[in-house]
Amino acid sequence: MIPFTSDPCDGGYFRIASLNPNMGEWSVSVKILNCWSVSRGTGRELNMILGDEHFTQIQAVVRDELIDNYLSRLIIDEWVSIKNFDVSRVNSILRPVPHRFKIVFRSDTLVQSINMCSSRTYFNLTEFVSILSGIVNPNICVDVVGKIVNVRELVFVPSVEHSQGGYFELYFDLRDTECIHLECRLTGDLAVEFYDLWKHRSRNTVICIIKFVKLELSQEHRWRCINVTGSTRIMLNPDLSITDEMLCWNPENDQVPIITRKENAME
């Protein structure tokens, strides 16, 4: 028998962990953790990451012809109930979360806003030492947190494969409480967004949380983080207990890294 959630505020909804393709009448109570659009041929697809009361996360997909029916009700950080949907296997090599399956909206899928059951945060924080040692599955996105150090230049990389003639790129390191450095590479709009947030920071020490980031090997055969277009989210000094803990370890009088921007970079 497939288990229901036992928490009273869940109202008898299924746990995300129990979802599988072997049954068609599902209902879940979830928080929308992320939402982004992906181009698919001549159309588009709306992707989401959903989390339940038990910290389990799952990808959800709304196909092109249904997006307008649901977009106004799918708001990041809001809790909703979702009923009448399909569950199918994630076929892509890279998965945003560990769950093997994803929720697929149908024309009869029902989405309703519900009262927030929990204010918990959802992080899949991965230790830097585990990433650098290569024991973390690079086909599943992770979350990382650390102090921002060694911010390099924001540059524009020419490329004939991009419609705008190239893309922005930015490198920096995160340092954890063990003084281990993890290199991060941002590309596209997220690189520009990060640079602007960093440039206008209000304090010397900046703690950064990067959610839904993938791992790649650099040319030096060292593991690093790189953003996934659309899905990766960045938070600088978020109002969370983990930020306070790391700020206590990284005092405010730390030296501010010096960064410059190339004069020929595209604005």
N, C-alpha and C positions, 0 to 999 in steps of 0.2 A: 504494500500500500504506500502511496506517495504521501509524505508527511505534510501537514499544515503547520504554519507558525503557531507558537503557543502564546506569544505575547498578546495581552488583551487588546492593545491599541491596534494590532494588525487585523482584528476582526475576522480571523479565519482565513486569511489569504495564504497562498502557497509561498514557501520559501524559495528564493531564487536558486538556491543550491539544488532544489528538487526538480527544476525545469528540465524537460527532455522531450524529444520528438514523439514519444510513444503515447501521448495523450493530447487531445485537442481543446479541452475546456479548461483554460487556465485563468487565474486572476491573481494579481500581485499588488502589494502596496509598496511603493518605491519613491526614493528621492532622485530627482534628475541631477546627476553630477556633471554632465557635460553634454553639449549638443552642437553638431556642426554639419555642414552640407558638403557633399562630395559629388563631383561631376561623374556621370556614367553615360558615356557615349553622347547622345543628343539630349539626354535628360539629366536628372540629378537624384540624389538619394540623401535622406536625412538620417544621420547616425546619432545615437545617444549612448551614454553610459548611465546605467541605473543601479542604485544600491538599496538594499533592504535593511531592516532593523538588525540583521545579524552580520552586517558588514560585508556581505557577499555582493559582488558586482557582476553585471552582465551587459553585453552590448545589445542595443535595440535598433531596428532599421525601419524607416518609413519610406516606401518607394514613391517615385516621382508623382504618380497620379493621385496619391493620397495626402501629399504634404500639406496642401492648402486646407484640408479638412482638420488637421491636428496642430498646425504650427502655433497658433495663438494659445494653445493649452499646454504646450511643452516648454516650460520656463525653467532655466537652470536654478537649482537650489530649492525648488518647490517640490512638495510631496503630492503624488497623484496615485489613484488606483487605476489599473489597466486590466481590462477584461476582454476575452475573446480575441486571442492572437495565436499565431503559430510559433512553434519553436523549431529551429533548424540548426544544423551544424555550421560552425564558422569555417569557411573553406579557405580563407586567405592564410598565407604563411604567418603573417604578423597578426597577433591578437592584442587588442587594447587592454584586455583583462584576462585572467586565467581561465574563465568559464569556457568550456568547449562549444557551448551552444549560444544562440542569439534569439532574441524576440523579434518576430516579424509581424508588423501591423497588417491587418486585413481591413476590408471595407466596412466590416461590422465591429471593429475594435472600439471599445468604449473607454474614454479617458475622462476622469473626474478628479477635480481638485479636492484634497482632503486636508484635515487639520494636521499640522506637523506632529509626528509621533516622537521625534527625537532631534536634538540639535547636534548630534555626534558628527565628527568629521570623518571622512573616508580617505585613508591613505594606505598605500601599499609600499611603505618606505623600505628601501633596500639598502643594506650596508655597503659602503664603498669597497670594503675589502672583499666582499663576495663578488661584486661586479668585476673588480680588477683581476681576481683570481680565475674568472671565467666559469664559475659554477652556476651563474644565473642564466636561465634560458633566454637567449637573445630574441626569441620569437614571441615573447610576451612583454608588453610595455610595463614599466615600473614607475614608481614615484621616488624622488630623491630630495634630500634636504641638506643644506650646508651654508657656510658663509661664503659670499662672493669674493673671490680674489683673482688677481691677474687678468683683469678685463683687457682684451686686446682691441684692435681697431675694428670699427664697422666698415666693411669694404663691399664694393659692388663687383660681383664676379660675372664677366661676360659669358654668355652661353647662347648658342644658336638654337638650343632645344627649348628655350623659354620664350613665351610670346612677347615679353618686354625686353628681350635682348640679354637677359641675365637675371641675377638674383642677389639679394643682400646676404652677407654671411658675417657671423660674429662668434668669436671663441672667448671662453672664460673658464675659470676653474671654480669648483665648489670644494670647500674644506670642511671635513667633519670634525667631531670632537676628539678623534684619534690623530688629528693632523694629517689625515690621508687626503690627497687631492684627487678629484675626479674631473677630467676635462669635459666641457660641454660645448657643443657646436649647434648654433641656431642659424636657420636659414629663412629667407622670405620675410613676410610681414612681421613674424614673431621676433626676428632679429632686430628690426627697427623699433618695435614696441618695447623690447627689453632695453635697448640702448637709451631710449627716451626716458623710461622709468629710472634707469640707473643714473642718467645725467641729472635728473631732477630729484634725486633722493634727498630726504630730509635729515639723514644721520650718516655717520661714517660707516658704521657696521651694518651690513645688509644681509639678512638671512633670506635665503631663496628656497622655495618649494617648487619643484617642477613635477607636474602630474602627467601621466600617460606619455612618457618619453621612451624611445627605443634605444637599444644598445647597438653599437657598431665598433668594428676594429679599425683603428687608425692605420696610417701607413707604417707607423712604428710598431704595429701589432700590439697596441695597448687599447683596452676597452674604454669607450667614452659614450656619452649620451648625445643623442641628436633628436631634434623635434620631429614629430609626425604632423604633416600639414593638416591643419584643422582641429586635430584632437588634443594636442599638447597644450597645457595651461601652465602659466607661470604666476607665482605669487611672491611679492617682495615684502618682507616684514609683516606677514599676515597676523591678525589679532588672535593668536593661538598660543596655547601653553608651550608648545615645542619651540616657538619663536622666542618666548621669554627665557626658556632654559638655555638656548644657544646664545642669546644676547648676554646672559650672565657669564657664560664661558668666554665669549668674545667681547671684551669691554669696549665702550664707546670711543676710547682714545686710540683704537687701532689706526694705523696709518692708512689714509685713503689712497687706493691705487690710482695711478695717473693714466688717463686714457686720452687718446686723440682720435680725430676722425679725418680720413684722407680727403684732401681738397677736391679730388676728382670723383669722389663718390656721388652717385646720383641722389638727388633729393626727392 
